[in-house]
Each structure stands twice: as C-alpha cells, then as structure tokens.
Amino acid sequence: MAINKAPQAFPRTEYMRRLAAVKAEMGRRDVDALVVSFDRHMNYLTGYTARSGYVPQGLVISAREEEPTIILRQMDAPAAYHQTFLKRDRIIGYPEALIGNPEKDGYDSVIDFVHEVGIANRAVGLEFGNLPPAAVEKFRARLPKAKIVDFTGVITWIRMVKSDLEIAFMKEAAAITDAAMMRAAEVIRPGVREADAAAEIVATLARGANGKPGTSLANFWMNSSPRTGTSHLTWSDDVYRDGSQINLEVAGVRYTYTAPMSRTFSIGHPSERLVRVHEAQLAGLDAALGTFRPGNTCSDVAQAAQRALDKHGVQKESRFGYPVGIDWTETTASLKEGDMTVLKPNMTFHVHLGNWIDEDFGVMVSQCISVTDSGVEVLTKTPLKLFELPSAS
C-alpha cells in the first residue's frame, strides 16, 4: 500500500517561489543543473525533514524542469513521498547495496541520474562546502565534460529573507521557546537534578504552545555554576544549589523553523557582579533592537550595542548575534562590526548579548526578532529580566 501525502506545511506555490529564486541565481552563474546536498536546503526547497543527511543524497534542480528530483536511500524515499510536494516520479530511492560500499555510494546514483537526463555535458553546480572532498572528486571524475561550479552558500543567502508564511512559523516556534523558558523558571530549584529540569524543558518543547506542538527538538544549552563561563554545554548529573547560577538557551521548533532565546537564572539573590553585567547587557540589547531597520547594516547594530556596553564598562568579545531560521543558524551574516550586510524586511536574527568573561562566569540574555518595514518585531516574549528563583533557606 502506498503511503499517503501528509498535510503540507507550505503550499506548492511557496516552494515554487523558492525554486524560482534559486533558478534565478543559477542563471546568474550560468549553471544549467544544480545538485543540492545540504539537508537544510533540501528541506527549504521541498519540505523534506527526515534526518537522513548522514548518508549521500541529493536534490537535482534543472533550469529546464519545473520540479526538481530528490534522490535518497531507499528506506528514506517513503518519507519524501509523505512530506514533500513532489510527485512520486520525482523521488528516487537508491539500493541498500550502496550503503557502506567503499566503491560506490549514493552520490553515484545522483551522478547516474545527471547522465540519464542529459545534463552531464553542461554546467553543474555543487555545494562544495557541504560535500565530502572525495564526493566532489567523484563528481569531477564521473562528469568529465561538465563545467563544475561551486554553489556553496548561495541558497543560504536566499533563505535569509523569509516569506510571511515562514515568519508565521517563526512566531509559533517563539511561543514554544517562551513556554519552555517559563517552565524552566518553575522547575529549577535547590536539590533538583539538572537532568530532571532538562526533562521538563524538553517535554515543553515537544508539547508546544497555543495548540501548536514542537515538530522536532533543537539542542538546548544549560550552563550551571561553576560552568557559566562557557556557552554550549548541556545538563550535567549535578543538582542545583542555593547560589547556583544557570544560563539557559532554548529554541522551539515548528517545521524546522527555530526561534532561540537565552536567559540567566539565579537561585537566591544574585551577586552584585551578575546584576551589573546583566544590566549592561539589557542596555546593549535595547540599543541593538533600536538599530534594526531596513537599510542599516549588521555592523550598525553591533556598534550600537557595543557603545551601550561601553557606557557600563563591559566589553563583549563575541558577536552580537546571527541570522536564524531553518535549524537554528544560517551561516551568512553576523551582527559584528565590519559586517556590511544590509538589513531587509523579513530577515530574522537571534540577537545575543551573552558575555563569557571568566572561566567560571558568564551572563546570557537574547531575543529572537524579525526585521519589519519600519524597524523590528521581537518574536520571543519572555520577560527581559534576571530570574531570581527561590532558595532553600
């Protein structure tokens, strides 16, 4: 029995709009066919979300064909039938014999398809940065008459400007983020294991908010005393104590659209140093948000935030944030001095004022935002405060 089509997160017209933008870039680079290998880009262009990118796969876009063709491991093909807008004849499953085979693999199936459809002698784009070097060499060797063009990062830059439909999912994801952060404020207490608090946060991220469940889980970072001077640790097997500080960064997810946010918690009264740095960060965040508007640059935002920090005697070594969307980060611009990327409506950013000052001391506060026609909309609504939680005494 054939698997049915799932309800589509986006209408076909949305995917065709995205494909048209990619084909326009192909035209500018004189690329006749494009092999998309990055799983986030395959998701963006088709709706495919299965986590199968650990094995070779590819989405082949021809400038002359309306719809692309996706080539996957056979066991993953039903997921593409189910999730994507593509017709069944645009989904090809390659045999299991190509898995763990040192001589031939799934990229050979992609190359075979390129030959079969008559585009092996044309200009073929590859995402070099998302392919193993051996795979790039295989494409070159098996497509000797093709002009191979590096297409790395092109689709990521297209993704930076969201449609209104994408912004709607970002808002739903942000509501889940808020729910998880507020749940953390309820369950983090002296004597509670970090793992047990993490379980409650994960459950909230899955259950979602406002009737919209989380559709997958992003990593979240829980850095507790004495580990607050670092940023990307998960929970430990330790317990919270009076005086513990917790830096928490979580992100709700709706159909891969991810809205991160961070806050700092103190069990009992926070130290004077913690309060001082947090107040400086709030001033920096406010200055950054006030600088988001179309026509300004990422550098403008970073400079405004740093000027506010300077007034409080606080320096920040790391950038002030980055674009977000599908699967947390978009590796394009950075909110840092010198990045002249021009802000446009419907770009979305994680504006992060996190400071990691000493090995055992750091503070975090951030917001997920979208750029609007006139300024900025903050998508995350959790109170902008240093959370002081009840102590045992």
VENGISUL-V514548 format. One record per residue. OMEGA is omega in radians with two decimals (NA if undefined). BURIAL is 1 if it has 16 or more other ideal C-beta (glycine too) atoms within 10 Angstrom, else 0. Layout:
OMEGA_BURIAL + OMEGA_BURIAL
This chain:
-3.12_0 + 3.09_0 + -3.11_0 + 3.03_0 + 3.06_0 + 2.98_0 + -3.05_0 + 3.09_0 + 3.13_1 + 3.06_1 + 3.13_0 + -3.11_0 + 3.12_0 + 3.12_1 + 3.12_1 + 3.07_0 + -3.14_0 + 3.12_1 + 3.12_1 + 3.11_0 + 3.11_1 + 3.13_1 + 3.08_1 + 3.08_0 + 3.05_1 + 3.13_1 + -3.14_0 + -3.13_0 + -3.14_0 + 3.10_0 + -3.13_1 + -3.13_1 + -3.10_1 + 3.03_1 + 3.14_1 + -3.10_1 + -3.11_1 + -3.02_1 + 3.11_1 + 3.09_1 + 3.05_1 + 3.06_1 + -3.10_1 + -3.01_1 + -3.09_1 + -3.02_1 + -3.13_1 + -3.09_1 + -3.10_1 + -3.08_1 + -3.08_0 + -3.06_1 + 3.10_1 + 3.03_0 + -3.13_1 + 3.06_1 + -3.12_1 + 3.04_1 + -3.09_1 + 3.13_1 + 3.07_1 + 3.11_1 + -3.06_1 + -3.12_0 + -3.11_0 + -3.09_0 + 3.06_1 + 3.05_1 + -3.13_1 + -3.08_1 + -2.98_1 + 2.92_1 + -3.02_1 + -3.11_1 + 3.12_0 + -3.11_1 + 3.12_1 + 3.09_0 + 3.11_1 + 3.05_1 + -3.02_1 + -2.93_0 + -2.94_1 + 3.08_1 + -3.02_1 + 3.02_1 + -3.07_0 + -3.11_0 + 3.07_0 + -3.13_1 + -3.08_1 + 3.06_1 + 3.13_1 + -2.98_1 + -3.13_0 + 3.12_0 + -3.14_0 + 3.10_1 + -3.14_0 + -3.12_0 + -3.09_0 + -3.09_0 + -3.11_0 + 3.11_0 + -3.08_1 + 3.10_1 + 3.04_1 + 3.09_1 + 3.08_1 + -3.14_1 + 3.08_1 + -3.14_1 + 3.11_1 + 3.08_1 + -3.04_0 + -3.09_0 + 2.97_0 + 3.13_0 + -3.08_1 + -3.13_1 + -3.06_0 + 3.09_1 + -3.07_1 + 3.10_1 + 3.08_1 + 3.04_1 + -3.06_1 + -3.06_1 + -3.13_0 + 3.11_1 + 2.99_1 + 3.13_0 + 3.13_0 + 3.12_0 + 3.10_1 + 3.13_1 + 3.10_0 + 3.09_1 + 3.14_1 + -3.08_0 + -3.06_0 + 3.04_1 + -3.01_1 + -3.12_0 + -3.14_0 + 2.95_1 + -3.08_0 + -3.09_1 + 3.11_1 + -3.12_0 + -3.09_1 + 3.02_1 + -3.05_1 + -3.10_1 + 3.11_1 + 3.11_1 + 3.06_0 + -3.11_1 + -3.05_1 + 3.13_1 + -3.05_1 + 2.94_1 + 3.08_0 + 3.10_0 + 3.11_0 + 3.11_1 + 3.12_1 + 3.10_0 + 3.08_1 + 3.12_1 + 3.09_1 + 3.10_1 + -3.14_1 + 3.11_1 + 3.08_1 + 3.08_1 + 3.12_1 + -3.12_1 + -3.14_1 + 3.14_1 + 3.13_1 + 3.05_1 + 3.09_1 + 3.14_1 + 3.13_0 + -2.96_0 + 3.13_1 + -3.10_1 + 3.07_0 + 3.13_1 + 3.11_0 + 3.06_0 + 3.08_0 + -3.12_1 + 3.14_0 + 3.06_0 + 3.12_1 + 3.14_1 + 3.11_0 + 3.12_1 + 3.12_1 + 3.14_1 + 3.12_0 + 3.11_1 + 3.11_1 + -3.12_1 + 3.08_0 + -3.07_1 + 3.08_1 + 3.12_0 + -3.13_0 + -3.11_1 + 2.93_0 + -3.07_1 + 2.96_1 + -3.10_0 + 2.97_0 + 3.00_1 + 2.93_0 + -2.96_1 + -3.14_1 + -3.09_1 + -3.03_1 + 3.11_1 + 0.07_1 + -2.99_0 + -3.06_1 + 3.08_1 + 3.06_1 + -2.94_0 + -2.94_1 + 2.99_0 + 2.98_0 + -3.10_0 + 3.09_1 + 3.07_0 + 3.10_0 + 3.05_0 + 3.06_1 + -3.12_1 + 2.98_0 + -3.13_0 + 3.12_0 + 2.97_1 + -3.14_1 + 3.00_1 + -3.02_1 + 3.08_1 + -3.08_1 + 3.12_1 + 2.97_1 + -3.09_1 + 2.99_1 + -3.14_1 + 3.13_1 + 3.12_1 + -2.84_1 + -3.07_1 + -3.09_1 + 3.10_1 + 3.10_1 + 3.05_1 + 3.07_1 + 3.14_1 + 3.03_1 + 3.05_1 + -2.99_1 + -3.04_1 + -3.13_0 + 3.12_1 + 3.11_0 + 3.13_0 + 3.14_0 + 3.13_1 + -3.09_0 + -3.12_0 + -3.14_1 + 3.10_1 + 3.08_0 + 3.14_1 + 3.10_1 + 3.08_1 + 3.11_1 + 3.12_1 + 3.13_1 + 3.12_0 + 3.12_1 + -3.11_1 + 3.14_1 + -3.10_0 + 3.11_1 + 2.97_1 + -3.14_1 + -3.14_0 + 3.01_0 + -3.12_0 + 3.03_1 + 3.11_1 + 3.11_1 + -3.13_1 + -3.11_1 + -3.13_1 + 3.11_1 + 3.14_1 + -3.11_1 + 3.08_1 + 3.12_0 + 3.10_1 + -3.13_1 + -3.13_0 + 3.13_0 + 3.12_0 + -3.11_0 + 3.06_1 + 3.10_0 + -3.09_1 + -3.07_0 + 3.13_0 + -3.08_1 + 3.08_1 + -2.98_1 + 3.10_1 + 3.10_1 + 3.13_1 + 3.10_1 + 3.06_1 + 2.97_1 + -2.97_1 + 2.94_0 + -3.01_1 + -3.14_0 + -3.10_1 + 3.00_1 + 3.03_1 + 3.14_1 + -3.13_1 + 3.13_1 + 3.09_0 + -3.01_1 + 3.06_0 + -3.10_1 + 3.14_0 + 3.13_1 + 3.09_0 + 3.11_1 + 2.83_1 + -3.14_1 + -3.07_1 + 2.87_1 + -3.10_1 + -2.90_1 + 3.10_1 + -3.13_1 + 3.11_1 + 3.10_1 + -2.85_1 + 3.07_1 + -3.14_0 + -3.10_0 + -3.13_0 + 3.02_1 + -3.11_1 + -3.08_1 + 2.91_1 + -3.11_1 + 3.06_1 + 2.99_1 + -3.01_1 + 2.94_1 + 3.06_1 + 3.13_1 + 3.12_0 + -3.05_0 + -3.09_0 + -3.03_0 + 2.96_1 + 3.09_1 + -3.06_1 + 3.12_1 + -2.98_1 + 3.13_1 + -3.12_1 + 3.12_0 + -3.11_1 + 2.95_0 + -3.04_1 + 3.04_1 + -3.06_0 + -3.10_1 + 3.05_0 + -3.12_0 + -3.07_0 + NA_0
